[in-house]
């Protein structure tokens, strides 16, 4: 996407943005014969995305929440109140990851390199 296209899309109304997102998700779902699930953190962005997916594609799309143990209790409570969400847990604790690989950087680079 070019900078000009980004600026143009930022000027869209909320309805246009929702319609575009619904179209992208619907198109992807059709390509994979509806075999999709939503990654759900319980935050505002993934909550909106889950709503769009379930409202415009299929209300029964499952979601997955990875409970790392670092989430706020209110977020975990909200996730548990959301329908059709599978909660998974990482195999190793974040402390072990930091000890082995280093602290995650703000960028997309790996901290061990």
Secondary structure, 3 states (H helix, E strand, C coil): CCHHHHHHHHCCCHHHHHHHHHHHHHHHHHHCCCCCCEECCCCHHHHHHHHHHHHHCCCCCCEEEECCCCCCHHHHHHHHHCCCEEEECCCCCHHHHHHHHCCCCCCCCCCCC
